[in-house]
């Protein structure tokens, strides 16, 4: 893991949004003021855009290089639920496929030295997005169309998805092709889609962030085709995975050909979520060097369902290709989990199994999964690995794993070479 360059705005000029006409009773004025303050800070060579105490209604926020969006303690940026407030469409992605879609609520594209800081709150109004969670047939038809466009190498500029009833929900925060990124101390509540999405970015630090989002696909952090990412001292209360490391889907990721590499998650608390650490299933660019240390699940989430599935879950399928290697998880504890300490599945297709064909079959080499010093109160199992006969999972170790109550067979492995389990 190389040193990460962290943006430093301690000596930068400050640009309060109130100096640009922000009005707590007027979303249009506040949105315009935030955009003007960001432009002024960028034009000055760098600066801190300050959101003071109070509730500030806003539409999309587009960051620029050398700008820190500072949401002060007691301040809330309340993001509009109206899809038209996130137009025109921008270059983004949907579950590993590039496209033009609604702007993320906070969006940074090709920025250097960019930050979101402060002890305030970013909150998404869900009035419309929660209706879109249902994924009716027009939405699924749009996803199928996007899948085919990506597989057939249709130029990204022609993949216009913010149309009709496609209803591809926007990310909350996306850093797209950025360098030197900092997200620190803020609270993020609710989200249309993935919450924090570093995409094709390098040197990313997410520190002391508190996320609570229980909508559909509400992962906490999704590093995708990104490198040198540190997530530390965060609290996750999620409707999906706490962290899910991804690297694009199928032909689109093979085209871009950038792995996710050097991802560290440490000193985090998980109140709720599907997995503590997920790898995939969009991993076609490859995932390597992932380290999880001193993280704890305490079954204290705010959602109705407060049981995590797995501590480490690696998921892929015959369409993904890519690779997974050098994954380390250590010093983790959990109260009660619905799955196990380690789970590997190589045939995860969900609804896509029948929706779209396999254009090209590429299996995923998986090698070097190491889990140690884990304590769990209750789990369905300790370890389940379903490898492919043509490409077995290799080099797996479980050391010092303690599960007080195991409901099923503790260990089941299929097509694994080099499996070590030690006290």
PyMOL commands that set and color helices and strands:
alter all, ss='L'
color gray80, all
select helices_A, chain A and resi 17-20+27-43+83-86+129-132+137-151+156-158+250-256+352-355
alter helices_A, ss='H'
color red, helices_A
select strands_A, chain A and resi 14-16+47-51+54-58+61-62+67-71+75-79+90-94+97-101+106-109+112-117+121-124+173-176+179-184+187-189+196-199+202-207+210-213+227-232+235-238+243-245+260-266+269-272+275-279+287-297+310-315+323-336+342-345+365-379+383-386+393-406+411-414+416-422
alter strands_A, ss='S'
color yellow, strands_A
deselect
rebuild
show_as cartoon
